[in-house]
């Protein structure tokens, strides 16, 4: 009963924020970037909540905590320092300045204007649509199963509830609503994470004792000769840390900050947020070696996704379980809303407004974004509801394919004036192809390694091609790098 009351209050607050955001949204810039007026705390929490979702808490944390034990702390450190802190410090200022210089709002727009390449924008928008929409569906799916298990309602009804609430505040309020709801959801995540870890440490006999138990039982549960190679762990750290630098839903946060003074504060806040949330997720997964005698099985097969839900339902009191449910819900809804916003922008801004109808009015642009956001949420429902084989593959490929396509071209665009259109295009295509080919060659189990290689290869391809092709137009470079 307490869980239901808490959720009703939470959902009511989300809807109220959507209605408030609608009053502040009058242009496409308002809807997609919040008018570039977002402060440090809100920007930082929005970045952090987009970073972590139900996929991390329910999937990654359980599986990796079981397989790697406390070695998962390397992922926590990498995500907090590289993915969060360095992401802001290395990319934030230049992204904010250059996107203003070029008057762009999206990653495809940035690549088009920075490299003067019309088809670069179209290619980018298609990649975002194909790979991020299935990823958003996977978040919906995780939430649906969580609600089904805890509230004993059907999976379909759980999905419809998620779609309804997310759709209302996103479609009405746009980026204003997303950032404010992210801010509230972020504090829910912090409180829930600290409470969750505290309970498990207390039940395990204290911090030093539970660490000893994890290490001892990890060796018994997963002997050294049964563990994955260290290269897989390195790939996971690299993919989940540096990979965030090339994801459009993360980069968007840099576009929207109020001014450049926000960036250092946001970097520090995001670092500590990522450290707290990452530690809570992966440490909880590792405690499976203390509180579970064996790995959960479904039809005789390891059920890694059952590890964290089993830990939570068996060892947390009802009131705290309600808070943790809200934590996972908050993490997922914030990620989901950012994914849907970026996916819909690929069609509304990059394809429709950018190519099919360049004279579309501001009012109609906002209507188009709202319509597509609602449509994409509905599409996500059907993808999550019906598990098509090709969609499952796209979910597994999404992180590596998107980051492999964009990261090198984006970073070189910010830092190297000599980068050419041919170089950037070659790097983008190479990254995408490498990601897909290696996914099938190495297999889904080694997808973090495939994704990491796909991110690295374009950093060599782009300069190799750029140095042997015509230098970019000087006027374009002067405009892009003005004030940098």
TORMARVO-233743 format. One record per residue (C-alpha): residue number from 1; residue in three letters; chain; x, y, z. Coordinates in steps of 0.1 Angstrom, whole numbers, plus 5000, padded with zeros to 4 digits. Each point is the difference from the previous one (the first is absolute). Layout:
N
   seq   type   mol      x      y      z
   NUM    ALA     A      X      Y      Z
...
This chain:
484
   seq   type   mol      x      y      z
     1    UNK     A   5000   5000   5000
     2    UNK     A   5029   5024   5009
     3    UNK     A   5015   4993   4966
     4    UNK     A   4969   5009   4981
     5    UNK     A   4995   5032   5020
     6    UNK     A   5036   5010   4993
     7    UNK     A   4997   4993   4963
     8    UNK     A   4967   5020   4997
     9    UNK     A   5017   5030   5016
    10    UNK     A   5031   4996   4978
    11    UNK     A   4979   4996   4968
    12    UNK     A   4978   5030   5009
    13    UNK     A   5032   5021   5005
    14    UNK     A   5013   4990   4966
    15    UNK     A   4967   5009   4983
    16    UNK     A   5000   5034   5018
    17    UNK     A   5035   5007   4988
    18    UNK     A   4990   4992   4964
    19    UNK     A   4972   5025   5002
    20    UNK     A   5023   5026   5014
    21    UNK     A   5026   4993   4973
    22    UNK     A   4974   5005   4974
    23    UNK     A   4995   5037   5010
    24    UNK     A   5038   5006   4996
    25    UNK     A   5002   4983   4966
    26    UNK     A   4992   5022   4970
    27    UNK     A   5028   4992   4975
    28    UNK     A   5019   4970   4987
    29    UNK     A   5031   5012   5019
    30    UNK     A   4979   5000   5032
    31    UNK     A   4986   4966   4994
    32    UNK     A   5033   4983   4991
    33    UNK     A   5026   5020   5020
    34    UNK     A   4980   5019   5026
    35    UNK     A   5010   5033   4984
    36    UNK     A   5036   4993   5009
    37    UNK     A   4993   5012   5035
    38    UNK     A   5006   4970   5023
    39    UNK     A   5022   5005   5031
    40    UNK     A   5028   4979   5014
    41    UNK     A   4981   4978   5025
    42    UNK     A   4971   4992   4977
    43    UNK     A   5024   4994   4970
    44    UNK     A   5022   4977   5021
    45    UNK     A   4972   4979   5014
    46    UNK     A   4984   4998   4966
    47    UNK     A   5032   4987   4986
    48    UNK     A   5004   4975   5028
    49    UNK     A   4964   4987   4999
    50    UNK     A   5002   4995   4962
    51    UNK     A   5033   4980   5006
    52    UNK     A   4984   4974   5024
    53    UNK     A   4968   4981   4993
    54    UNK     A   4982   4967   5009
    55    UNK     A   5025   4983   4977
    56    UNK     A   5028   5009   5024
    57    UNK     A   4982   4992   5032
    58    UNK     A   4982   4968   4989
    59    UNK     A   5021   4986   4972
    60    UNK     A   5036   5012   5002
    61    UNK     A   5004   5002   5037
    62    UNK     A   4987   4965   5007
    63    UNK     A   5019   4982   4972
    64    UNK     A   5033   5019   5003
    65    UNK     A   4999   4999   5038
    66    UNK     A   4996   4962   4999
    67    UNK     A   5027   4995   4973
    68    UNK     A   5026   5026   5011
    69    UNK     A   4992   5006   5036
    70    UNK     A   5015   5031   5014
    71    UNK     A   5021   5005   4968
    72    UNK     A   4969   5018   4988
    73    UNK     A   5012   5030   5020
    74    UNK     A   5023   5007   4971
    75    UNK     A   4968   5007   4979
    76    UNK     A   4988   5023   5028
    77    UNK     A   5032   5020   5000
    78    UNK     A   5001   5001   4962
    79    UNK     A   4964   5012   4997
    80    UNK     A   5004   5027   5026
    81    UNK     A   5034   5014   4990
    82    UNK     A   5001   4994   4962
    83    UNK     A   4963   4998   4990
    84    UNK     A   4988   5028   5024
    85    UNK     A   5027   5023   5011
    86    UNK     A   5023   5000   4970
    87    UNK     A   4970   4999   4977
    88    UNK     A   4990   5034   5013
    89    UNK     A   5036   5014   5002
    90    UNK     A   5012   4988   4966
    91    UNK     A   4968   5005   4979
    92    UNK     A   4977   5024   5019
    93    UNK     A   5015   5034   4993
    94    UNK     A   5009   4994   4963
    95    UNK     A   4967   4984   4993
    96    UNK     A   4980   5029   5016
    97    UNK     A   5020   5026   4981
    98    UNK     A   5002   4982   4966
    99    UNK     A   4963   4990   4999
   100    UNK     A   4992   5037   5006
   101    UNK     A   5024   5011   4973
   102    UNK     A   4985   4976   4975
   103    UNK     A   4964   5005   5013
   104    UNK     A   4992   4963   5003
   105    UNK     A   4980   4980   5025
   106    UNK     A   5007   4963   4992
   107    UNK     A   5029   4977   4994
   108    UNK     A   4991   4995   4963
   109    UNK     A   4996   5038   4996
   110    UNK     A   5034   5005   5016
   111    UNK     A   5017   4975   4976
   112    UNK     A   4984   5016   4970
   113    UNK     A   5009   5036   5008
   114    UNK     A   5035   4992   5014
   115    UNK     A   5009   4980   4969
   116    UNK     A   4977   5016   4974
   117    UNK     A   4986   4966   4991
   118    UNK     A   4963   4997   4992
   119    UNK     A   4999   4962   4999
   120    UNK     A   5020   4997   5033
   121    UNK     A   4969   5014   5017
   122    UNK     A   4976   4975   4983
   123    UNK     A   5023   4971   5008
   124    UNK     A   5003   5011   5036
   125    UNK     A   4963   5004   5005
   126    UNK     A   4994   4965   4986
   127    UNK     A   5026   4984   5023
   128    UNK     A   4984   5017   5031
   129    UNK     A   4965   4989   4990
   130    UNK     A   5010   4964   4993
   131    UNK     A   5021   4994   5031
   132    UNK     A   4986   5023   5027
   133    UNK     A   4964   4992   4996
   134    UNK     A   5005   4962   5008
   135    UNK     A   5022   5010   5029
   136    UNK     A   4971   5021   5014
   137    UNK     A   4978   4970   4996
   138    UNK     A   5024   4979   5021
   139    UNK     A   4996   5025   5028
   140    UNK     A   4962   4997   4997
   141    UNK     A   5003   4963   5001
   142    UNK     A   5021   5000   5032
   143    UNK     A   4975   5023   5017
   144    UNK     A   4971   4979   4989
   145    UNK     A   5014   4968   5016
   146    UNK     A   5009   5019   5032
   147    UNK     A   4964   5012   5004
   148    UNK     A   4986   4967   4991
   149    UNK     A   5021   4983   5027
   150    UNK     A   4993   5026   5028
   151    UNK     A   4964   5010   4994
   152    UNK     A   4987   4967   4985
   153    UNK     A   4986   5017   4970
   154    UNK     A   5003   4988   4964
   155    UNK     A   5030   5009   4980
   156    UNK     A   4979   5018   4974
   157    UNK     A   4982   5021   5026
   158    UNK     A   5034   5009   5015
   159    UNK     A   5013   5011   4966
   160    UNK     A   4969   5021   4994
   161    UNK     A   5004   5018   5034
   162    UNK     A   5037   5008   4992
   163    UNK     A   4991   5013   4965
   164    UNK     A   4971   5021   5013
   165    UNK     A   5021   5018   5027
   166    UNK     A   5031   5004   4980
   167    UNK     A   4980   5012   4970
   168    UNK     A   4981   5026   5019
   169    UNK     A   5029   5019   5015
   170    UNK     A   5023   4996   4970
   171    UNK     A   4975   5009   4973
   172    UNK     A   4987   5030   5020
   173    UNK     A   5031   5014   5015
   174    UNK     A   5029   4990   4978
   175    UNK     A   5035   5006   5013
   176    UNK     A   4989   5023   5028
   177    UNK     A   4978   4972   5014
   178    UNK     A   5027   4974   4995
   179    UNK     A   5027   5019   5019
   180    UNK     A   4978   5009   5029
   181    UNK     A   4986   4964   5003
   182    UNK     A   5036   4988   4997
   183    UNK     A   5010   5023   5028
   184    UNK     A   4973   4985   5023
   185    UNK     A   5007   4965   4988
   186    UNK     A   5037   5005   5006
   187    UNK     A   4995   5007   5037
   188    UNK     A   4977   4970   5003
   189    UNK     A   5028   4979   4985
   190    UNK     A   5026   5014   5024
   191    UNK     A   4978   4994   5031
   192    UNK     A   4989   4966   4988
   193    UNK     A   5036   4989   4991
   194    UNK     A   5014   5010   5034
   195    UNK     A   4972   4983   5019
   196    UNK     A   5003   4968   4979
   197    UNK     A   5038   4997   5005
   198    UNK     A   4997   5008   5037
   199    UNK     A   4975   4972   5005
   200    UNK     A   5022   4974   4982
   201    UNK     A   5031   5011   5019
   202    UNK     A   4982   4998   5033
   203    UNK     A   4986   4965   4992
   204    UNK     A   5034   4989   4988
   205    UNK     A   5017   5009   5034
   206    UNK     A   5016   5033   4990
   207    UNK     A   5021   5013   4971
   208    UNK     A   5032   4980   5006
   209    UNK     A   4983   4968   5008
   210    UNK     A   4977   5001   4970
   211    UNK     A   5029   5008   4977
   212    UNK     A   5018   4969   5013
   213    UNK     A   4969   4979   4995
   214    UNK     A   4996   5012   4965
   215    UNK     A   5036   4992   4991
   216    UNK     A   5000   4965   5016
   217    UNK     A   4966   4990   4986
   218    UNK     A   5007   5014   4966
   219    UNK     A   5030   4976   4998
   220    UNK     A   4977   4971   5010
   221    UNK     A   4972   5010   4976
   222    UNK     A   5021   5010   4970
   223    UNK     A   5035   4982   5001
   224    UNK     A   5028   5018   4983
   225    UNK     A   5000   4976   4970
   226    UNK     A   4963   5007   4995
   227    UNK     A   5002   5038   4999
   228    UNK     A   5000   5021   4968
   229    UNK     A   5033   5014   4988
   230    UNK     A   5011   5034   5014
   231    UNK     A   4997   5014   4965
   232    UNK     A   4962   4998   5003
   233    UNK     A   5001   5021   5032
   234    UNK     A   5023   5025   4983
   235    UNK     A   4975   5001   4971
   236    UNK     A   4971   5006   5024
   237    UNK     A   5019   5029   5017
   238    UNK     A   5009   5016   4967
   239    UNK     A   4966   4995   4984
   240    UNK     A   4979   5013   5029
   241    UNK     A   5024   5029   5008
   242    UNK     A   5014   5014   4967
   243    UNK     A   4969   4988   4981
   244    UNK     A   4979   5026   5018
   245    UNK     A   5020   5027   4982
   246    UNK     A   4985   4990   4966
   247    UNK     A   4963   4994   5010
   248    UNK     A   4977   5028   4988
   249    UNK     A   4977   4998   5030
   250    UNK     A   5031   5008   5022
   251    UNK     A   5015   5026   4978
   252    UNK     A   4967   5019   4999
   253    UNK     A   5006   5010   5036
   254    UNK     A   5030   5021   4990
   255    UNK     A   4980   5019   4974
   256    UNK     A   4974   5011   5025
   257    UNK     A   5020   5015   5029
   258    UNK     A   4994   5037   5008
   259    UNK     A   5036   5011   4996
   260    UNK     A   5036   4986   5001
   261    UNK     A   5004   5008   5037
   262    UNK     A   4975   4972   5007
   263    UNK     A   5023   4973   4986
   264    UNK     A   5026   4996   5028
   265    UNK     A   4973   4999   5027
   266    UNK     A   4979   4975   4979
   267    UNK     A   5031   4978   4995
   268    UNK     A   5006   4998   5038
   269    UNK     A   4964   4993   5008
   270    UNK     A   4997   4974   4973
   271    UNK     A   5031   4983   5012
   272    UNK     A   4987   4995   5035
   273    UNK     A   4965   4990   4987
   274    UNK     A   5015   4973   4977
   275    UNK     A   5023   4988   5028
   276    UNK     A   4971   4995   5024
   277    UNK     A   4976   4985   4976
   278    UNK     A   5026   4978   4983
   279    UNK     A   5013   4987   5033
   280    UNK     A   4965   4993   5013
   281    UNK     A   4991   4980   4969
   282    UNK     A   5032   4979   4995
   283    UNK     A   5006   4995   5037
   284    UNK     A   4965   4987   5005
   285    UNK     A   5006   4976   4971
   286    UNK     A   5032   4988   5016
   287    UNK     A   4982   4993   5033
   288    UNK     A   4982   4971   4982
   289    UNK     A   5031   4980   5011
   290    UNK     A   4990   5006   5036
   291    UNK     A   4962   4997   5000
   292    UNK     A   4995   4974   4972
   293    UNK     A   5013   4964   5003
   294    UNK     A   4998   4994   4963
   295    UNK     A   4992   5018   4967
   296    UNK     A   4963   5002   4992
   297    UNK     A   4989   4977   4972
   298    UNK     A   4971   5002   4975
   299    UNK     A   4994   4968   4980
   300    UNK     A   5034   4988   5011
   301    UNK     A   5018   5031   4986
   302    UNK     A   5017   5028   5021
   303    UNK     A   4976   5028   5006
   304    UNK     A   5022   5030   5007
   305    UNK     A   4971   5025   4997
   306    UNK     A   4985   4983   5031
   307    UNK     A   5029   5006   5023
   308    UNK     A   4994   5036   5010
   309    UNK     A   4961   4997   5002
   310    UNK     A   5005   4968   5022
   311    UNK     A   5024   5019   5023
   312    UNK     A   4976   5029   5003
   313    UNK     A   4968   4981   5006
   314    UNK     A   5016   4976   5025
   315    UNK     A   5021   5024   5021
   316    UNK     A   4983   5034   5000
   317    UNK     A   4970   5012   5021
   318    UNK     A   4969   5010   4981
   319    UNK     A   5004   5037   5005
   320    UNK     A   5036   5000   4987
   321    UNK     A   4990   4976   4972
   322    UNK     A   4975   5026   4989
   323    UNK     A   5028   5026   5000
   324    UNK     A   5023   4978   4980
   325    UNK     A   4973   4993   4975
   326    UNK     A   4996   5038   4996
   327    UNK     A   5038   5002   4996
   328    UNK     A   5000   4976   4971
   329    UNK     A   4969   5016   4985
   330    UNK     A   5017   5034   5003
   331    UNK     A   5032   4988   4983
   332    UNK     A   4981   4984   4972
   333    UNK     A   4974   5028   4993
   334    UNK     A   5028   5026   4998
   335    UNK     A   5020   4979   4976
   336    UNK     A   4969   4991   4980
   337    UNK     A   4988   5036   4996
   338    UNK     A   5035   5012   4988
   339    UNK     A   5001   4971   4975
   340    UNK     A   4965   5007   4986
   341    UNK     A   5008   5038   4998
   342    UNK     A   5032   4994   4980
   343    UNK     A   4984   4973   4978
   344    UNK     A   4970   5022   4991
   345    UNK     A   5024   5029   4993
   346    UNK     A   5018   4979   4974
   347    UNK     A   4967   5000   4980
   348    UNK     A   4984   5034   5009
   349    UNK     A   5031   5022   5000
   350    UNK     A   5026   4982   4979
   351    UNK     A   4979   4984   4973
   352    UNK     A   4966   5018   4998
   353    UNK     A   5010   5036   5009
   354    UNK     A   5036   4996   4987
   355    UNK     A   4992   4985   4966
   356    UNK     A   4963   4994   4992
   357    UNK     A   4986   5033   5012
   358    UNK     A   5026   5027   5008
   359    UNK     A   4973   5027   5002
   360    UNK     A   4980   4983   5028
   361    UNK     A   4988   5025   5026
   362    UNK     A   5011   5000   5036
   363    UNK     A   4966   4990   5012
   364    UNK     A   4997   4971   4976
   365    UNK     A   5035   4988   5009
   366    UNK     A   4991   4997   5036
   367    UNK     A   4968   4982   4991
   368    UNK     A   5020   4976   4978
   369    UNK     A   5024   4993   5029
   370    UNK     A   4971   4994   5024
   371    UNK     A   4983   4977   4975
   372    UNK     A   5032   4980   4993
   373    UNK     A   5009   4997   5037
   374    UNK     A   4965   4985   5006
   375    UNK     A   5003   4978   4969
   376    UNK     A   5035   4987   5010
   377    UNK     A   4988   4992   5035
   378    UNK     A   4972   4979   4984
   379    UNK     A   5024   4983   4977
   380    UNK     A   5022   4992   5030
   381    UNK     A   4971   4983   5016
   382    UNK     A   4995   4976   4971
   383    UNK     A   5037   4993   4997
   384    UNK     A   5001   4992   5037
   385    UNK     A   4968   4980   4999
   386    UNK     A   5009   4978   4969
   387    UNK     A   5036   4988   5002
   388    UNK     A   5010   4999   4964
   389    UNK     A   5034   4984   4994
   390    UNK     A   5014   5029   4980
   391    UNK     A   4989   5024   5027
   392    UNK     A   5018   4980   5027
   393    UNK     A   5032   5001   4979
   394    UNK     A   4997   5038   4995
   395    UNK     A   4996   5004   5038
   396    UNK     A   5033   4982   5005
   397    UNK     A   5017   5020   4973
   398    UNK     A   4987   5034   5009
   399    UNK     A   5026   5014   5024
   400    UNK     A   5030   4989   4979
   401    UNK     A   4984   5009   4967
   402    UNK     A   4990   5035   5009
   403    UNK     A   5032   5009   5019
   404    UNK     A   5021   4984   4973
   405    UNK     A   4982   5020   4974
   406    UNK     A   5001   5034   5017
   407    UNK     A   5028   5003   5026
   408    UNK     A   5031   5005   4979
   409    UNK     A   4983   5023   4974
   410    UNK     A   4985   5021   5029
   411    UNK     A   5033   5003   5020
   412    UNK     A   5022   5007   4969
   413    UNK     A   4974   5026   4990
   414    UNK     A   5004   5018   5033
   415    UNK     A   5038   4999   5002
   416    UNK     A   5016   4995   4965
   417    UNK     A   4995   5027   4974
   418    UNK     A   5015   4979   4972
   419    UNK     A   4973   4973   5002
   420    UNK     A   4983   4997   4967
   421    UNK     A   4965   4988   4989
   422    UNK     A   5015   4969   4984
   423    UNK     A   5020   4992   5031
   424    UNK     A   4970   5004   5023
   425    UNK     A   4977   4980   4977
   426    UNK     A   5025   4972   4996
   427    UNK     A   5004   4998   5038
   428    UNK     A   4963   4999   5006
   429    UNK     A   4994   4973   4975
   430    UNK     A   5030   4980   5012
   431    UNK     A   4989   5002   5036
   432    UNK     A   4965   4987   4992
   433    UNK     A   5012   4972   4978
   434    UNK     A   5027   4989   5025
   435    UNK     A   4974   4999   5027
   436    UNK     A   4976   4978   4981
   437    UNK     A   5027   4977   4985
   438    UNK     A   5018   4994   5033
   439    UNK     A   4967   4994   5018
   440    UNK     A   4994   4970   4978
   441    UNK     A   5037   4989   4998
   442    UNK     A   5007   5002   5038
   443    UNK     A   4964   4991   5011
   444    UNK     A   4976   5019   5022
   445    UNK     A   5019   4990   5032
   446    UNK     A   5030   5020   4988
   447    UNK     A   4980   5030   4987
   448    UNK     A   5017   5024   5024
   449    UNK     A   5033   4991   4983
   450    UNK     A   4985   5004   4966
   451    UNK     A   4985   5034   5010
   452    UNK     A   5033   5012   5014
   453    UNK     A   5018   4992   4968
   454    UNK     A   4973   5016   4980
   455    UNK     A   5005   5032   5020
   456    UNK     A   5038   5000   4996
   457    UNK     A   5004   4992   4963
   458    UNK     A   4984   5032   4987
   459    UNK     A   5026   5020   5019
   460    UNK     A   5026   4986   4976
   461    UNK     A   4979   5001   4969
   462    UNK     A   4989   5037   5002
   463    UNK     A   5035   5015   5001
   464    UNK     A   5013   4976   4974
   465    UNK     A   4973   5010   4976
   466    UNK     A   5000   5037   5009
   467    UNK     A   5037   5005   4994
   468    UNK     A   4996   4987   4964
   469    UNK     A   4968   5020   4992
   470    UNK     A   4993   5037   4993
   471    UNK     A   5002   5021   5032
   472    UNK     A   4966   5014   5012
   473    UNK     A   4989   5036   4990
   474    UNK     A   5018   5026   5021
   475    UNK     A   4968   5021   5005
   476    UNK     A   4982   4969   5014
   477    UNK     A   5029   4993   5024
   478    UNK     A   5002   5036   5012
   479    UNK     A   4963   5000   5007
   480    UNK     A   5000   4967   5018
   481    UNK     A   5030   5008   5022
   482    UNK     A   4992   5036   5007
   483    UNK     A   5007   5007   5037
   484    UNK     A   5015   4966   5006
